[in-house]
Amino acid sequence: MPVTFLALMLGVSTLTVSAFAQSEETNQTMQDAGQSANQTGEEIQKNASDLGSKVMEGGKDVVGKIGEGLEDLAK
């Protein structure tokens, strides 16, 4: 009976350690995925900001050219 009990306890502890190790790997994987998602989000935000700046500059150029064109028509 004590041998059976010890064998059973050894089996349970092995499974517990294995499950814990897998849990740690899963946590690390999730942290890595979260960090990657944050970096991707930051890049998207930066690119959107850059694009917005370019659109604004382009819009200013268009408005300026329309203004020049109207001035030329008024002459």
PQR file of N, CA, C, O and H, with PARSE charges and radii, in Angstrom:
ATOM      1  N   MET A   1       0.808  -1.199   0.000 -0.4000 1.5000
ATOM      2  CA  MET A   1       0.000   0.000   0.000 -0.0000 2.0000
ATOM      3  C   MET A   1       0.857   1.272   0.000  0.5500 1.7000
ATOM      4  O   MET A   1       0.567   2.175  -0.784 -0.5500 1.4000
ATOM      5  N   PRO A   2       1.907   1.392   0.847 -0.5600 1.5000
ATOM      6  CA  PRO A   2       2.719   2.613   0.805  0.2800 2.0000
ATOM      7  C   PRO A   2       3.413   2.809  -0.543  0.5500 1.7000
ATOM      8  O   PRO A   2       3.582   3.944  -0.987 -0.5500 1.4000
ATOM      9  N   VAL A   3       3.812   1.730  -1.192 -0.4000 1.5000
ATOM     10  CA  VAL A   3       4.461   1.854  -2.499 -0.0000 2.0000
ATOM     11  C   VAL A   3       3.469   2.399  -3.522  0.5500 1.7000
ATOM     12  O   VAL A   3       3.825   3.240  -4.347 -0.5500 1.4000
ATOM     13  H   VAL A   3       3.674   0.808  -0.831  0.4000 1.0000
ATOM     14  N   THR A   4       2.253   1.932  -3.474 -0.4000 1.5000
ATOM     15  CA  THR A   4       1.209   2.400  -4.384 -0.0000 2.0000
ATOM     16  C   THR A   4       0.930   3.873  -4.141  0.5500 1.7000
ATOM     17  O   THR A   4       0.782   4.658  -5.077 -0.5500 1.4000
ATOM     18  H   THR A   4       1.964   1.248  -2.804  0.4000 1.0000
ATOM     19  N   PHE A   5       0.861   4.232  -2.865 -0.4000 1.5000
ATOM     20  CA  PHE A   5       0.613   5.627  -2.512 -0.0000 2.0000
ATOM     21  C   PHE A   5       1.740   6.527  -3.020  0.5500 1.7000
ATOM     22  O   PHE A   5       1.483   7.589  -3.586 -0.5500 1.4000
ATOM     23  H   PHE A   5       0.981   3.595  -2.104  0.4000 1.0000
ATOM     24  N   LEU A   6       2.977   6.103  -2.817 -0.4000 1.5000
ATOM     25  CA  LEU A   6       4.119   6.896  -3.278 -0.0000 2.0000
ATOM     26  C   LEU A   6       4.138   7.010  -4.803  0.5500 1.7000
ATOM     27  O   LEU A   6       4.442   8.071  -5.349 -0.5500 1.4000
ATOM     28  H   LEU A   6       3.186   5.240  -2.357  0.4000 1.0000
ATOM     29  N   ALA A   7       3.816   5.922  -5.476 -0.4000 1.5000
ATOM     30  CA  ALA A   7       3.772   5.943  -6.941 -0.0000 2.0000
ATOM     31  C   ALA A   7       2.682   6.896  -7.420  0.5500 1.7000
ATOM     32  O   ALA A   7       2.882   7.642  -8.379 -0.5500 1.4000
ATOM     33  H   ALA A   7       3.569   5.061  -5.032  0.4000 1.0000
ATOM     34  N   LEU A   8       1.545   6.871  -6.760 -0.4000 1.5000
ATOM     35  CA  LEU A   8       0.440   7.759  -7.108 -0.0000 2.0000
ATOM     36  C   LEU A   8       0.826   9.218  -6.871  0.5500 1.7000
ATOM     37  O   LEU A   8       0.550  10.073  -7.712 -0.5500 1.4000
ATOM     38  H   LEU A   8       1.383   6.265  -5.981  0.4000 1.0000
ATOM     39  N   MET A   9       1.455   9.507  -5.744 -0.4000 1.5000
ATOM     40  CA  MET A   9       1.876  10.879  -5.430 -0.0000 2.0000
ATOM     41  C   MET A   9       2.931  11.372  -6.419  0.5500 1.7000
ATOM     42  O   MET A   9       2.918  12.536  -6.820 -0.5500 1.4000
ATOM     43  H   MET A   9       1.679   8.812  -5.060  0.4000 1.0000
ATOM     44  N   LEU A  10       3.838  10.486  -6.807 -0.4000 1.5000
ATOM     45  CA  LEU A  10       4.858  10.849  -7.787 -0.0000 2.0000
ATOM     46  C   LEU A  10       4.197  11.186  -9.118  0.5500 1.7000
ATOM     47  O   LEU A  10       4.579  12.157  -9.772 -0.5500 1.4000
ATOM     48  H   LEU A  10       3.849   9.541  -6.482  0.4000 1.0000
ATOM     49  N   GLY A  11       3.225  10.406  -9.517 -0.4000 1.5000
ATOM     50  CA  GLY A  11       2.508  10.662 -10.766 -0.0000 2.0000
ATOM     51  C   GLY A  11       1.758  11.982 -10.730  0.5500 1.7000
ATOM     52  O   GLY A  11       1.784  12.745 -11.695 -0.5500 1.4000
ATOM     53  H   GLY A  11       2.914   9.618  -8.986  0.4000 1.0000
ATOM     54  N   VAL A  12       1.088  12.250  -9.612 -0.4000 1.5000
ATOM     55  CA  VAL A  12       0.338  13.513  -9.470 -0.0000 2.0000
ATOM     56  C   VAL A  12       1.290  14.699  -9.488  0.5500 1.7000
ATOM     57  O   VAL A  12       1.017  15.698 -10.153 -0.5500 1.4000
ATOM     58  H   VAL A  12       1.067  11.630  -8.828  0.4000 1.0000
ATOM     59  N   SER A  13       2.396  14.607  -8.773 -0.4000 1.5000
ATOM     60  CA  SER A  13       3.333  15.730  -8.730 -0.0000 2.0000
ATOM     61  C   SER A  13       3.970  15.965 -10.096  0.5500 1.7000
ATOM     62  O   SER A  13       4.227  17.110 -10.468 -0.5500 1.4000
ATOM     63  H   SER A  13       2.619  13.796  -8.233  0.4000 1.0000
ATOM     64  N   THR A  14       4.225  14.896 -10.843 -0.4000 1.5000
ATOM     65  CA  THR A  14       4.788  15.042 -12.190 -0.0000 2.0000
ATOM     66  C   THR A  14       3.797  15.763 -13.098  0.5500 1.7000
ATOM     67  O   THR A  14       4.183  16.649 -13.859 -0.5500 1.4000
ATOM     68  H   THR A  14       4.016  13.966 -10.540  0.4000 1.0000
ATOM     69  N   LEU A  15       2.532  15.388 -13.020 -0.4000 1.5000
ATOM     70  CA  LEU A  15       1.509  16.045 -13.825 -0.0000 2.0000
ATOM     71  C   LEU A  15       1.346  17.511 -13.430  0.5500 1.7000
ATOM     72  O   LEU A  15       1.147  18.375 -14.284 -0.5500 1.4000
ATOM     73  H   LEU A  15       2.218  14.668 -12.401  0.4000 1.0000
ATOM     74  N   THR A  16       1.432  17.779 -12.135 -0.4000 1.5000
ATOM     75  CA  THR A  16       1.283  19.153 -11.646 -0.0000 2.0000
ATOM     76  C   THR A  16       2.437  20.021 -12.146  0.5500 1.7000
ATOM     77  O   THR A  16       2.211  21.134 -12.621 -0.5500 1.4000
ATOM     78  H   THR A  16       1.593  17.078 -11.442  0.4000 1.0000
ATOM     79  N   VAL A  17       3.650  19.530 -12.045 -0.4000 1.5000
ATOM     80  CA  VAL A  17       4.821  20.274 -12.525 -0.0000 2.0000
ATOM     81  C   VAL A  17       4.723  20.489 -14.031  0.5500 1.7000
ATOM     82  O   VAL A  17       5.022  21.577 -14.524 -0.5500 1.4000
ATOM     83  H   VAL A  17       3.834  18.626 -11.660  0.4000 1.0000
ATOM     84  N   SER A  18       4.310  19.466 -14.759 -0.4000 1.5000
ATOM     85  CA  SER A  18       4.170  19.577 -16.206 -0.0000 2.0000
ATOM     86  C   SER A  18       3.119  20.618 -16.567  0.5500 1.7000
ATOM     87  O   SER A  18       3.342  21.440 -17.456 -0.5500 1.4000
ATOM     88  H   SER A  18       4.067  18.582 -14.359  0.4000 1.0000
ATOM     89  N   ALA A  19       1.981  20.593 -15.889 -0.4000 1.5000
ATOM     90  CA  ALA A  19       0.909  21.563 -16.151 -0.0000 2.0000
ATOM     91  C   ALA A  19       1.385  22.967 -15.820  0.5500 1.7000
ATOM     92  O   ALA A  19       1.085  23.910 -16.552 -0.5500 1.4000
ATOM     93  H   ALA A  19       1.799  19.925 -15.166  0.4000 1.0000
ATOM     94  N   PHE A  20       2.123  23.119 -14.728 -0.4000 1.5000
ATOM     95  CA  PHE A  20       2.648  24.428 -14.357 -0.0000 2.0000
ATOM     96  C   PHE A  20       3.618  24.950 -15.404  0.5500 1.7000
ATOM     97  O   PHE A  20       3.573  26.127 -15.762 -0.5500 1.4000
ATOM     98  H   PHE A  20       2.366  22.352 -14.133  0.4000 1.0000
ATOM     99  N   ALA A  21       4.487  24.089 -15.892 -0.4000 1.5000
ATOM    100  CA  ALA A  21       5.450  24.494 -16.920 -0.0000 2.0000
ATOM    101  C   ALA A  21       4.719  24.932 -18.185  0.5500 1.7000
ATOM    102  O   ALA A  21       5.088  25.932 -18.800 -0.5500 1.4000
ATOM    103  H   ALA A  21       4.523  23.133 -15.601  0.4000 1.0000
ATOM    104  N   GLN A  22       3.693  24.196 -18.573 -0.4000 1.5000
ATOM    105  CA  GLN A  22       2.921  24.577 -19.755 -0.0000 2.0000
ATOM    106  C   GLN A  22       2.212  25.902 -19.518  0.5500 1.7000
ATOM    107  O   GLN A  22       2.108  26.722 -20.430 -0.5500 1.4000
ATOM    108  H   GLN A  22       3.393  23.384 -18.073  0.4000 1.0000
ATOM    109  N   SER A  23       1.725  26.116 -18.303 -0.4000 1.5000
ATOM    110  CA  SER A  23       1.054  27.363 -17.961 -0.0000 2.0000
ATOM    111  C   SER A  23       2.022  28.534 -18.092  0.5500 1.7000
ATOM    112  O   SER A  23       1.654  29.585 -18.618 -0.5500 1.4000
ATOM    113  H   SER A  23       1.810  25.450 -17.562  0.4000 1.0000
ATOM    114  N   GLU A  24       3.250  28.364 -17.623 -0.4000 1.5000
ATOM    115  CA  GLU A  24       4.261  29.414 -17.737 -0.0000 2.0000
ATOM    116  C   GLU A  24       4.573  29.707 -19.210  0.5500 1.7000
ATOM    117  O   GLU A  24       4.718  30.867 -19.596 -0.5500 1.4000
ATOM    118  H   GLU A  24       3.549  27.510 -17.196  0.4000 1.0000
ATOM    119  N   GLU A  25       4.675  28.662 -20.021 -0.4000 1.5000
ATOM    120  CA  GLU A  25       4.930  28.852 -21.454 -0.0000 2.0000
ATOM    121  C   GLU A  25       3.766  29.590 -22.103  0.5500 1.7000
ATOM    122  O   GLU A  25       3.964  30.472 -22.938 -0.5500 1.4000
ATOM    123  H   GLU A  25       4.557  27.720 -19.707  0.4000 1.0000
ATOM    124  N   THR A  26       2.559  29.223 -21.711 -0.4000 1.5000
ATOM    125  CA  THR A  26       1.378  29.900 -22.256 -0.0000 2.0000
ATOM    126  C   THR A  26       1.365  31.359 -21.844  0.5500 1.7000
ATOM    127  O   THR A  26       1.070  32.232 -22.660 -0.5500 1.4000
ATOM    128  H   THR A  26       2.398  28.507 -21.033  0.4000 1.0000
ATOM    129  N   ASN A  27       1.681  31.633 -20.587 -0.4000 1.5000
ATOM    130  CA  ASN A  27       1.729  33.029 -20.124 -0.0000 2.0000
ATOM    131  C   ASN A  27       2.758  33.819 -20.909  0.5500 1.7000
ATOM    132  O   ASN A  27       2.487  34.949 -21.317 -0.5500 1.4000
ATOM    133  H   ASN A  27       1.921  30.924 -19.924  0.4000 1.0000
ATOM    134  N   GLN A  28       3.929  33.250 -21.127 -0.4000 1.5000
ATOM    135  CA  GLN A  28       4.976  33.947 -21.873 -0.0000 2.0000
ATOM    136  C   GLN A  28       4.534  34.185 -23.306  0.5500 1.7000
ATOM    137  O   GLN A  28       4.760  35.258 -23.865 -0.5500 1.4000
ATOM    138  H   GLN A  28       4.149  32.332 -20.796  0.4000 1.0000
ATOM    139  N   THR A  29       3.900  33.176 -23.901 -0.4000 1.5000
ATOM    140  CA  THR A  29       3.404  33.315 -25.267 -0.0000 2.0000
ATOM    141  C   THR A  29       2.370  34.431 -25.346  0.5500 1.7000
ATOM    142  O   THR A  29       2.382  35.236 -26.277 -0.5500 1.4000
ATOM    143  H   THR A  29       3.716  32.304 -23.447  0.4000 1.0000
ATOM    144  N   MET A  30       1.479  34.472 -24.368 -0.4000 1.5000
ATOM    145  CA  MET A  30       0.449  35.518 -24.346 -0.0000 2.0000
ATOM    146  C   MET A  30       1.079  36.897 -24.152  0.5500 1.7000
ATOM    147  O   MET A  30       0.650  37.868 -24.775 -0.5500 1.4000
ATOM    148  H   MET A  30       1.469  33.818 -23.612  0.4000 1.0000
ATOM    149  N   GLN A  31       2.084  36.984 -23.298 -0.4000 1.5000
ATOM    150  CA  GLN A  31       2.770  38.263 -23.098 -0.0000 2.0000
ATOM    151  C   GLN A  31       3.457  38.703 -24.379  0.5500 1.7000
ATOM    152  O   GLN A  31       3.394  39.873 -24.756 -0.5500 1.4000
ATOM    153  H   GLN A  31       2.432  36.195 -22.792  0.4000 1.0000
ATOM    154  N   ASP A  32       4.114  37.764 -25.046 -0.4000 1.5000
ATOM    155  CA  ASP A  32       4.783  38.078 -26.312 -0.0000 2.0000
ATOM    156  C   ASP A  32       3.774  38.541 -27.360  0.5500 1.7000
ATOM    157  O   ASP A  32       4.026  39.491 -28.101 -0.5500 1.4000
ATOM    158  H   ASP A  32       4.166  36.813 -24.740  0.4000 1.0000
ATOM    159  N   ALA A  33       2.636  37.864 -27.414 -0.4000 1.5000
ATOM    160  CA  ALA A  33       1.593  38.241 -28.375 -0.0000 2.0000
ATOM    161  C   ALA A  33       1.043  39.628 -28.049  0.5500 1.7000
ATOM    162  O   ALA A  33       0.793  40.430 -28.948 -0.5500 1.4000
ATOM    163  H   ALA A  33       2.430  37.092 -26.812  0.4000 1.0000
ATOM    164  N   GLY A  34       0.859  39.900 -26.775 -0.4000 1.5000
ATOM    165  CA  GLY A  34       0.381  41.224 -26.359 -0.0000 2.0000
ATOM    166  C   GLY A  34       1.366  42.313 -26.708  0.5500 1.7000
ATOM    167  O   GLY A  34       0.978  43.383 -27.179 -0.5500 1.4000
ATOM    168  H   GLY A  34       1.062  39.248 -26.044  0.4000 1.0000
ATOM    169  N   GLN A  35       2.636  42.049 -26.480 -0.4000 1.5000
ATOM    170  CA  GLN A  35       3.665  43.031 -26.810 -0.0000 2.0000
ATOM    171  C   GLN A  35       3.716  43.267 -28.316  0.5500 1.7000
ATOM    172  O   GLN A  35       3.847  44.404 -28.770 -0.5500 1.4000
ATOM    173  H   GLN A  35       2.951  41.180 -26.097  0.4000 1.0000
ATOM    174  N   SER A  36       3.612  42.202 -29.075 -0.4000 1.5000
ATOM    175  CA  SER A  36       3.609  42.320 -30.529 -0.0000 2.0000
ATOM    176  C   SER A  36       2.406  43.126 -31.004  0.5500 1.7000
ATOM    177  O   SER A  36       2.525  43.962 -31.900 -0.5500 1.4000
ATOM    178  H   SER A  36       3.505  41.279 -28.707  0.4000 1.0000
ATOM    179  N   ALA A  37       1.253  42.872 -30.401 -0.4000 1.5000
ATOM    180  CA  ALA A  37       0.039  43.619 -30.764 -0.0000 2.0000
ATOM    181  C   ALA A  37       0.199  45.096 -30.428  0.5500 1.7000
ATOM    182  O   ALA A  37      -0.229  45.955 -31.198 -0.5500 1.4000
ATOM    183  H   ALA A  37       1.157  42.193 -29.673  0.4000 1.0000
ATOM    184  N   ASN A  38       0.811  45.397 -29.287 -0.4000 1.5000
ATOM    185  CA  ASN A  38       1.040  46.798 -28.914 -0.0000 2.0000
ATOM    186  C   ASN A  38       1.960  47.477 -29.918  0.5500 1.7000
ATOM    187  O   ASN A  38       1.706  48.606 -30.337 -0.5500 1.4000
ATOM    188  H   ASN A  38       1.159  44.699 -28.662  0.4000 1.0000
ATOM    189  N   GLN A  39       3.034  46.785 -30.305 -0.4000 1.5000
ATOM    190  CA  GLN A  39       3.960  47.364 -31.279 -0.0000 2.0000
ATOM    191  C   GLN A  39       3.268  47.585 -32.617  0.5500 1.7000
ATOM    192  O   GLN A  39       3.477  48.607 -33.270 -0.5500 1.4000
ATOM    193  H   GLN A  39       3.241  45.867 -29.964  0.4000 1.0000
ATOM    194  N   THR A  40       2.442  46.623 -33.022 -0.4000 1.5000
ATOM    195  CA  THR A  40       1.703  46.762 -34.271 -0.0000 2.0000
ATOM    196  C   THR A  40       0.750  47.943 -34.185  0.5500 1.7000
ATOM    197  O   THR A  40       0.641  48.726 -35.129 -0.5500 1.4000
ATOM    198  H   THR A  40       2.272  45.792 -32.491  0.4000 1.0000
ATOM    199  N   GLY A  41       0.064  48.075 -33.062 -0.4000 1.5000
ATOM    200  CA  GLY A  41      -0.855  49.199 -32.864 -0.0000 2.0000
ATOM    201  C   GLY A  41      -0.132  50.526 -32.904  0.5500 1.7000
ATOM    202  O   GLY A  41      -0.634  51.491 -33.481 -0.5500 1.4000
ATOM    203  H   GLY A  41       0.152  47.439 -32.295  0.4000 1.0000
ATOM    204  N   GLU A  42       1.042  50.586 -32.297 -0.4000 1.5000
ATOM    205  CA  GLU A  42       1.827  51.825 -32.310 -0.0000 2.0000
ATOM    206  C   GLU A  42       2.257  52.173 -33.728  0.5500 1.7000
ATOM    207  O   GLU A  42       2.220  53.338 -34.125 -0.5500 1.4000
ATOM    208  H   GLU A  42       1.449  49.802 -31.828  0.4000 1.0000
ATOM    209  N   GLU A  43       2.664  51.160 -34.493 -0.4000 1.5000
ATOM    210  CA  GLU A  43       3.065  51.397 -35.882 -0.0000 2.0000
ATOM    211  C   GLU A  43       1.879  51.877 -36.723  0.5500 1.7000
ATOM    212  O   GLU A  43       2.013  52.792 -37.535 -0.5500 1.4000
ATOM    213  H   GLU A  43       2.694  50.214 -34.171  0.4000 1.0000
ATOM    214  N   ILE A  44       0.730  51.256 -36.520 -0.4000 1.5000
ATOM    215  CA  ILE A  44      -0.469  51.674 -37.261 -0.0000 2.0000
ATOM    216  C   ILE A  44      -0.821  53.114 -36.906  0.5500 1.7000
ATOM    217  O   ILE A  44      -1.154  53.913 -37.781 -0.5500 1.4000
ATOM    218  H   ILE A  44       0.621  50.512 -35.860  0.4000 1.0000
ATOM    219  N   GLN A  45      -0.747  53.437 -35.631 -0.4000 1.5000
ATOM    220  CA  GLN A  45      -1.062  54.798 -35.195 -0.0000 2.0000
ATOM    221  C   GLN A  45      -0.074  55.797 -35.796  0.5500 1.7000
ATOM    222  O   GLN A  45      -0.475  56.868 -36.252 -0.5500 1.4000
ATOM    223  H   GLN A  45      -0.477  52.788 -34.920  0.4000 1.0000
ATOM    224  N   LYS A  46       1.206  55.455 -35.800 -0.4000 1.5000
ATOM    225  CA  LYS A  46       2.227  56.343 -36.376 -0.0000 2.0000
ATOM    226  C   LYS A  46       1.985  56.513 -37.872  0.5500 1.7000
ATOM    227  O   LYS A  46       2.043  57.626 -38.393 -0.5500 1.4000
ATOM    228  H   LYS A  46       1.532  54.585 -35.430  0.4000 1.0000
ATOM    229  N   ASN A  47       1.714  55.402 -38.561 -0.4000 1.5000
ATOM    230  CA  ASN A  47       1.476  55.486 -40.003 -0.0000 2.0000
ATOM    231  C   ASN A  47       0.229  56.305 -40.303  0.5500 1.7000
ATOM    232  O   ASN A  47       0.206  57.075 -41.263 -0.5500 1.4000
ATOM    233  H   ASN A  47       1.667  54.497 -38.137  0.4000 1.0000
ATOM    234  N   ALA A  48      -0.800  56.143 -39.493 -0.4000 1.5000
ATOM    235  CA  ALA A  48      -2.027  56.918 -39.701 -0.0000 2.0000
ATOM    236  C   ALA A  48      -1.761  58.395 -39.460  0.5500 1.7000
ATOM    237  O   ALA A  48      -2.274  59.251 -40.181 -0.5500 1.4000
ATOM    238  H   ALA A  48      -0.781  55.517 -38.714  0.4000 1.0000
ATOM    239  N   SER A  49      -0.964  58.690 -38.450 -0.4000 1.5000
ATOM    240  CA  SER A  49      -0.620  60.081 -38.161 -0.0000 2.0000
ATOM    241  C   SER A  49       0.194  60.681 -39.303  0.5500 1.7000
ATOM    242  O   SER A  49      -0.051  61.812 -39.724 -0.5500 1.4000
ATOM    243  H   SER A  49      -0.547  57.995 -37.864  0.4000 1.0000
ATOM    244  N   ASP A  50       1.165  59.913 -39.800 -0.4000 1.5000
ATOM    245  CA  ASP A  50       1.967  60.378 -40.934 -0.0000 2.0000
ATOM    246  C   ASP A  50       1.097  60.606 -42.162  0.5500 1.7000
ATOM    247  O   ASP A  50       1.247  61.604 -42.867 -0.5500 1.4000
ATOM    248  H   ASP A  50       1.364  58.995 -39.458  0.4000 1.0000
ATOM    249  N   LEU A  51       0.185  59.670 -42.410 -0.4000 1.5000
ATOM    250  CA  LEU A  51      -0.717  59.792 -43.551 -0.0000 2.0000
ATOM    251  C   LEU A  51      -1.613  61.017 -43.393  0.5500 1.7000
ATOM    252  O   LEU A  51      -1.843  61.763 -44.345 -0.5500 1.4000
ATOM    253  H   LEU A  51       0.063  58.859 -41.837  0.4000 1.0000
ATOM    254  N   GLY A  52      -2.117  61.211 -42.168 -0.4000 1.5000
ATOM    255  CA  GLY A  52      -2.956  62.382 -41.906 -0.0000 2.0000
ATOM    256  C   GLY A  52      -2.207  63.669 -42.160  0.5500 1.7000
ATOM    257  O   GLY A  52      -2.765  64.613 -42.718 -0.5500 1.4000
ATOM    258  H   GLY A  52      -1.931  60.605 -41.395  0.4000 1.0000
ATOM    259  N   SER A  53      -0.935  63.721 -41.753 -0.4000 1.5000
ATOM    260  CA  SER A  53      -0.119  64.910 -41.996 -0.0000 2.0000
ATOM    261  C   SER A  53       0.068  65.148 -43.491  0.5500 1.7000
ATOM    262  O   SER A  53      -0.010  66.283 -43.961 -0.5500 1.4000
ATOM    263  H   SER A  53      -0.481  62.954 -41.300  0.4000 1.0000
ATOM    264  N   LYS A  54       0.316  64.072 -44.233 -0.4000 1.5000
ATOM    265  CA  LYS A  54       0.502  64.206 -45.675 -0.0000 2.0000
ATOM    266  C   LYS A  54      -0.782  64.663 -46.359  0.5500 1.7000
ATOM    267  O   LYS A  54      -0.742  65.472 -47.286 -0.5500 1.4000
ATOM    268  H   LYS A  54       0.380  63.150 -43.851  0.4000 1.0000
ATOM    269  N   VAL A  55      -1.923  64.142 -45.901 -0.4000 1.5000
ATOM    270  CA  VAL A  55      -3.211  64.549 -46.472 -0.0000 2.0000
ATOM    271  C   VAL A  55      -3.445  66.036 -46.189  0.5500 1.7000
ATOM    272  O   VAL A  55      -3.896  66.775 -47.064 -0.5500 1.4000
ATOM    273  H   VAL A  55      -1.955  63.484 -45.148  0.4000 1.0000
ATOM    274  N   MET A  56      -3.136  66.466 -44.968 -0.4000 1.5000
ATOM    275  CA  MET A  56      -3.313  67.882 -44.622 -0.0000 2.0000
ATOM    276  C   MET A  56      -2.418  68.767 -45.476  0.5500 1.7000
ATOM    277  O   MET A  56      -2.860  69.797 -45.984 -0.5500 1.4000
ATOM    278  H   MET A  56      -2.769  65.865 -44.258  0.4000 1.0000
ATOM    279  N   GLU A  57      -1.155  68.364 -45.637 -0.4000 1.5000
ATOM    280  CA  GLU A  57      -0.242  69.150 -46.476 -0.0000 2.0000
ATOM    281  C   GLU A  57      -0.739  69.187 -47.917  0.5500 1.7000
ATOM    282  O   GLU A  57      -0.713  70.235 -48.562 -0.5500 1.4000
ATOM    283  H   GLU A  57      -0.796  67.527 -45.224  0.4000 1.0000
ATOM    284  N   GLY A  58      -1.193  68.037 -48.419 -0.4000 1.5000
ATOM    285  CA  GLY A  58      -1.734  67.982 -49.777 -0.0000 2.0000
ATOM    286  C   GLY A  58      -2.965  68.852 -49.911  0.5500 1.7000
ATOM    287  O   GLY A  58      -3.144  69.533 -50.921 -0.5500 1.4000
ATOM    288  H   GLY A  58      -1.214  67.186 -47.895  0.4000 1.0000
ATOM    289  N   GLY A  59      -3.813  68.833 -48.897 -0.4000 1.5000
ATOM    290  CA  GLY A  59      -5.010  69.678 -48.903 -0.0000 2.0000
ATOM    291  C   GLY A  59      -4.665  71.148 -48.918  0.5500 1.7000
ATOM    292  O   GLY A  59      -5.301  71.935 -49.619 -0.5500 1.4000
ATOM    293  H   GLY A  59      -3.668  68.280 -48.077  0.4000 1.0000
ATOM    294  N   LYS A  60      -3.654  71.524 -48.142 -0.4000 1.5000
ATOM    295  CA  LYS A  60      -3.214  72.926 -48.130 -0.0000 2.0000
ATOM    296  C   LYS A  60      -2.688  73.328 -49.503  0.5500 1.7000
ATOM    297  O   LYS A  60      -2.963  74.426 -49.986 -0.5500 1.4000
ATOM    298  H   LYS A  60      -3.138  70.885 -47.572  0.4000 1.0000
ATOM    299  N   ASP A  61      -1.932  72.432 -50.123 -0.4000 1.5000
ATOM    300  CA  ASP A  61      -1.405  72.716 -51.466 -0.0000 2.0000
ATOM    301  C   ASP A  61      -2.541  72.913 -52.464  0.5500 1.7000
ATOM    302  O   ASP A  61      -2.510  73.835 -53.278 -0.5500 1.4000
ATOM    303  H   ASP A  61      -1.708  71.540 -49.730  0.4000 1.0000
ATOM    304  N   VAL A  62      -3.548  72.034 -52.393 -0.4000 1.5000
ATOM    305  CA  VAL A  62      -4.685  72.122 -53.314 -0.0000 2.0000
ATOM    306  C   VAL A  62      -5.427  73.437 -53.097  0.5500 1.7000
ATOM    307  O   VAL A  62      -5.764  74.125 -54.060 -0.5500 1.4000
ATOM    308  H   VAL A  62      -3.573  71.285 -51.732  0.4000 1.0000
ATOM    309  N   VAL A  63      -5.682  73.787 -51.843 -0.4000 1.5000
ATOM    310  CA  VAL A  63      -6.390  75.038 -51.540 -0.0000 2.0000
ATOM    311  C   VAL A  63      -5.564  76.226 -52.020  0.5500 1.7000
ATOM    312  O   VAL A  63      -6.101  77.190 -52.566 -0.5500 1.4000
ATOM    313  H   VAL A  63      -5.408  73.228 -51.061  0.4000 1.0000
ATOM    314  N   GLY A  64      -4.255  76.144 -51.809 -0.4000 1.5000
ATOM    315  CA  GLY A  64      -3.381  77.233 -52.274 -0.0000 2.0000
ATOM    316  C   GLY A  64      -3.431  77.371 -53.786  0.5500 1.7000
ATOM    317  O   GLY A  64      -3.483  78.488 -54.300 -0.5500 1.4000
ATOM    318  H   GLY A  64      -3.819  75.361 -51.365  0.4000 1.0000
ATOM    319  N   LYS A  65      -3.417  76.268 -54.500 -0.4000 1.5000
ATOM    320  CA  LYS A  65      -3.460  76.316 -55.964 -0.0000 2.0000
ATOM    321  C   LYS A  65      -4.810  76.814 -56.459  0.5500 1.7000
ATOM    322  O   LYS A  65      -4.879  77.536 -57.454 -0.5500 1.4000
ATOM    323  H   LYS A  65      -3.375  75.360 -54.083  0.4000 1.0000
ATOM    324  N   ILE A  66      -5.878  76.435 -55.775 -0.4000 1.5000
ATOM    325  CA  ILE A  66      -7.199  76.934 -56.152 -0.0000 2.0000
ATOM    326  C   ILE A  66      -7.242  78.446 -55.946  0.5500 1.7000
ATOM    327  O   ILE A  66      -7.762  79.189 -56.779 -0.5500 1.4000
ATOM    328  H   ILE A  66      -5.821  75.848 -54.967  0.4000 1.0000
ATOM    329  N   GLY A  67      -6.687  78.880 -54.822 -0.4000 1.5000
ATOM    330  CA  GLY A  67      -6.632  80.330 -54.556 -0.0000 2.0000
ATOM    331  C   GLY A  67      -5.844  81.062 -55.621  0.5500 1.7000
ATOM    332  O   GLY A  67      -6.271  82.115 -56.094 -0.5500 1.4000
ATOM    333  H   GLY A  67      -6.265  78.276 -54.145  0.4000 1.0000
ATOM    334  N   GLU A  68      -4.691  80.516 -56.008 -0.4000 1.5000
ATOM    335  CA  GLU A  68      -3.879  81.139 -57.070 -0.0000 2.0000
ATOM    336  C   GLU A  68      -4.651  81.165 -58.380  0.5500 1.7000
ATOM    337  O   GLU A  68      -4.619  82.154 -59.114 -0.5500 1.4000
ATOM    338  H   GLU A  68      -4.345  79.660 -55.624  0.4000 1.0000
ATOM    339  N   GLY A  69      -5.354  80.053 -58.670 -0.4000 1.5000
ATOM    340  CA  GLY A  69      -6.129  79.992 -59.890 -0.0000 2.0000
ATOM    341  C   GLY A  69      -7.245  81.029 -59.917  0.5500 1.7000
ATOM    342  O   GLY A  69      -7.515  81.626 -60.959 -0.5500 1.4000
ATOM    343  H   GLY A  69      -5.380  79.251 -58.074  0.4000 1.0000
ATOM    344  N   LEU A  70      -7.885  81.240 -58.790 -0.4000 1.5000
ATOM    345  CA  LEU A  70      -8.944  82.240 -58.696 -0.0000 2.0000
ATOM    346  C   LEU A  70      -8.374  83.653 -58.861  0.5500 1.7000
ATOM    347  O   LEU A  70      -8.993  84.514 -59.487 -0.5500 1.4000
ATOM    348  H   LEU A  70      -7.665  80.755 -57.943  0.4000 1.0000
ATOM    349  N   GLU A  71      -7.194  83.874 -58.293 -0.4000 1.5000
ATOM    350  CA  GLU A  71      -6.534  85.181 -58.445 -0.0000 2.0000
ATOM    351  C   GLU A  71      -6.204  85.431 -59.916  0.5500 1.7000
ATOM    352  O   GLU A  71      -6.395  86.533 -60.430 -0.5500 1.4000
ATOM    353  H   GLU A  71      -6.691  83.174 -57.785  0.4000 1.0000
ATOM    354  N   ASP A  72      -5.705  84.385 -60.583 -0.4000 1.5000
ATOM    355  CA  ASP A  72      -5.386  84.525 -62.011 -0.0000 2.0000
ATOM    356  C   ASP A  72      -6.639  84.810 -62.822  0.5500 1.7000
ATOM    357  O   ASP A  72      -6.588  85.590 -63.773 -0.5500 1.4000
ATOM    358  H   ASP A  72      -5.551  83.489 -60.165  0.4000 1.0000
ATOM    359  N   LEU A  73      -7.750  84.204 -62.473 -0.4000 1.5000
ATOM    360  CA  LEU A  73      -9.013  84.446 -63.188 -0.0000 2.0000
ATOM    361  C   LEU A  73      -9.499  85.869 -62.953  0.5500 1.7000
ATOM    362  O   LEU A  73     -10.103  86.481 -63.835 -0.5500 1.4000
ATOM    363  H   LEU A  73      -7.791  83.570 -61.701  0.4000 1.0000
ATOM    364  N   ALA A  74      -9.236  86.389 -61.766 -0.4000 1.5000
ATOM    365  CA  ALA A  74      -9.709  87.735 -61.434 -0.0000 2.0000
ATOM    366  C   ALA A  74      -8.906  88.802 -62.176  0.5500 1.7000
ATOM    367  O   ALA A  74      -9.375  89.934 -62.297 -0.5500 1.4000
ATOM    368  H   ALA A  74      -8.746  85.892 -61.050  0.4000 1.0000
ATOM    369  N   LYS A  75      -7.710  88.478 -62.678 -0.4000 1.5000
ATOM    370  CA  LYS A  75      -6.858  89.470 -63.357 -0.0000 2.0000
ATOM    371  C   LYS A  75      -7.354  89.803 -64.700  0.5500 1.7000
ATOM    372  O   LYS A  75      -6.750  90.619 -65.397 -0.5500 1.4000
ATOM    373  H   LYS A  75      -7.330  87.558 -62.580  0.4000 1.0000
TER
END
